[in-house]
Amino acid sequence: MRIALVLIMLFLASTAKASENIPFTATYALYTGGVRMVDVAINFDITPKKYTITADAKTLGIFEKILPWTGHFETTGTGNFKPLQHDYAVSWRGETSQSTFSYKPAGVFTSLTQTKNGKKIDEPIEADITNGTRDMLSSMLVMFSQYETTGKCASDVLTFDNARSFIIRFADKADGMLDNPNLSSFTGQAHACTVEIIPQKGHWPKKPRGWLRIQAEAKKGGKLPVIWMAKPAEGKPAIPVRIDIHTRYGDVIAHLAKLQ
């Protein structure tokens, strides 16, 4: 569940050309079984030479009691979405994990610092695992920037997250009409892009677990996670306005709730 929440939250991160009306904050509401489960607020501050993206998320209501989870994620970097530093702190049932990814020069991974409940974790990382990779937030920005420019999302972005690397594969699916004013602030045409995580190097389980198991079951049924892209208002860049994730336990849907 923790990995699924993190990935859903990161999939929501998007960007625009530096000339667009930014910075701005997009707030998303994640629903399961028709119940609002998680709120995610993402702030975008992007210029031609640098960018900062910050995301904060937490479970709500009954989910806060049975699945107490919070997450803070932040990446700073230079032009073309080359990261300088990526930080995240996740709290799950009373345990807090923190990580800092450092890149020097921009876009070249140099070190990872990890702590769990305040204690430093030493896990050596082989250089070939991180070569040519970005953090997950920057990887998302690469694809969303491409969509803003070309109207297409098809791309593979090599990504590193702690002890492993993987490709985030985006593929164009179709256009469709979104109309759910009770849950979403957006109504209109949107473009659907599927998302698939493809393991590369590092420590991966022999059998799919967690997110990979959810993905494998969804792919078998022809229902990979889908990001719906659209401009939510005049003068605003294209951002995710909805995400659909199918699981054996039911669908998880993220709606754009508010734009500031």
N, C-alpha and C positions, 0 to 999 in steps of 0.2 A: 504493500500500500504506500509506504514512504516513497519508494522509487517512482511509482506511478504519479503521485502528487507532484514530485519534483519535475518530472518530465512534462506533465501537463502545464505546469506553471511556466516552464522554460519555453514550451511551444508557443505561449502567448506573446513572448517577447518579439517585437518587430521594430522596423525603422522606416526612415524616409530619406529623401534627398535633403541635403542640408538647407536648401532654399525653402523648404516647407515650413509651416507654422509650428515651430517647436521652440523650447521644450513643452511637453504636455504629459499628462498622466491619464492612463487608461485603467479603469477598474473592471475586473471580470468576476462573475459569479459562477461557481461550479456546482452543478446539480447532479444528484444521483437519485433515481426513483422519484423525481419531482421535488426533492428536498434540497434546499441550498446547503451545500456541504463546506465549501471553501470560498473565501474572498481573496483576490489577488490584485494588488495595485502596482502598476509598472510605470515608472517615470523615465522619459526619454529626453536626453539633452545631447543633441548631435550638431556638430559644425563640420565644415569641410576638412578640418585638420585634427579633430578629436571627437570623442564620444564618451558618454557615461550613461549606462543603463542600470537602473536599480529596481528590484522587485521585492515586494514583501507579501507574504501569504500566511493565512492561518485558518484552521478549521473552525467551524461555527456551531453554536447550539449543542444538540445532543452529540454531534461528532466531536466537538471540543472536549467532551467528557470521556467518550469511549476511545477516541483517536486523537489525543492531544498533540498537535503538530503545528509548528511555526517554521517559517523559512525566510531568510534574508539573503539576497543575491545581488552582487554588484560587480560590474566590469567597467574599467576605464581603458581607453586605447587611443590609437591614432587613426589617420585616414585609411580608407579601405578596410576598416574593421580589423586592424591588427592589435591584439590586446597587449596592454602593459601589465595589468594586474586584474585578477578575478578573485573575489572573496565570496565565501558563503558560510552561513551559520544555520544549522538545522537543529531544532529541538523536537525530540520524539519520546513521549512518555517519560519525561524527566531527564533524559540524557541529551546532552548538547555536543554536536560535532561541528568543528570549524576547520576550514581549509583556506589557504591563500596560494594562488598560482601566480608566479612571477615570470615575466617575459622581458628579456633584454638582449639585443635591441627589440623593439616592438615586434610582436609576432613570433619571437623565438623563445620557446620555453626554456627556463633556466632552473626553476626550483619549485617544490611543493612543500608547504608547511602545514601539518595537520595536528589538531588536538581533539581529545575526547574528554569531556568533563574536566577541562583544564590541564590534562596530562598530554604531553607531546608524544606523537606517534612517529616512530622512525621506520619508514618503509622505503628502501632504495628503489629508484625507478630507472629502468634501462632506457638509455637515450633513444633507441630506435622506436620505442613506444610513442614518444612525444614528437618526433620529427614531423614537421609540416602540419601540426595540429593547431586548433583554436580551442578556447573554452566554449561551452555550450551556448552561452548567450551570444558571443561573437559569431558563432556558426549560424545561429538563427538569423542574425542581422545580415549576413552575407546573402542568404536566399531571399529574404524579404526585400532587400535593396534591389536585387535582380528583378524581382516581380514588379517593383515600383517602376523600373526602367523599361522592362520588356513585356510585361503582362503574362509572363510564364514563370513557373516556379521550378521546373525540372532541373535538378542539380544534385551533385554529391559533395558533401563538405566533411573533411576529415576532422575529427574531434577527439579531445582527450578529457577524461574525467577520472581523476584519482589514479587507479591502477590499470587502466585499460584504454585503448583507443577504439574508435568505431567511426563508420561513415553514417552520417544522417542523409538519407536519400529522400529527396522530394520529387514528386511526380504530379503532372497536371492530370486532373480527373475530368471535371465538367463545370459548367456554370449552373447556378440554380437560384431560386427565389427564397429568401429567408423572411419569414413573417410570423413573429411570435412576440408581439408588443407587451405581453404580460411578464416576460422574462428578460427581454433584450431591448436595449435602446436603439438597435439598428433594425431597419426594415428595408429590403431592396435586393438587387441582384448581387451575387457574390461568386467568387471563383474558388473551386474546391481543389486542394492540393493534398495528396496522401503523404504520409510520413512513415519511414521505416528505418529502424536502427540495425545496422549491419556490423557485427563484431569484427574487429581486426586483430590487434595485438594486445598482449597483457593477460590478466587473470580473468578468464571467462569460464563459467560452469560448463561441464560436459553436457548437461541437459538444461533446456531453457527453464529459467526461474524468474519470478518477479515480472518485470516489464517484458522480458523476452518471451515469457510464457503467454502473457496477455496478447502480445503482438502475433505470436505464432497461431494462436487460436483464432484471432480476428482475421489474419491473412488467409487461413484455411477456409473461412467462410466468406472470403472476398470483401472483408470490411476492415481494411487498415485504418488507423487513425486519420482523420481528415481535418485540415485547417481551412477554414473559409476566409478568403481575403476580400476586402472591399474598402472603399473610402467611406468612413462613417458619417462624414459631413462635408459640405462644400469647403474647399481650401485645406482639407486635412489629407494626410498621406494614406495610402492603403495599409491597413493593419488587420490582424486577425479579428473577425467579428463573431466567430463561433468556432469551437473545436468539438468534434465527435469522437469518442473512444468507446469501442464495443468490448465488453468483457462477458465472461460466462455468468457473472452475477448481475448483469444489467449494464445499461449505458451510462457513461459519464459525459455530461455536456457542459461546456463552458460558454457562457453568453457575455457579450460586451454589455456591461451594466451602466457605465458612466464614462464620459470623456470630459476632461478638464484642461 
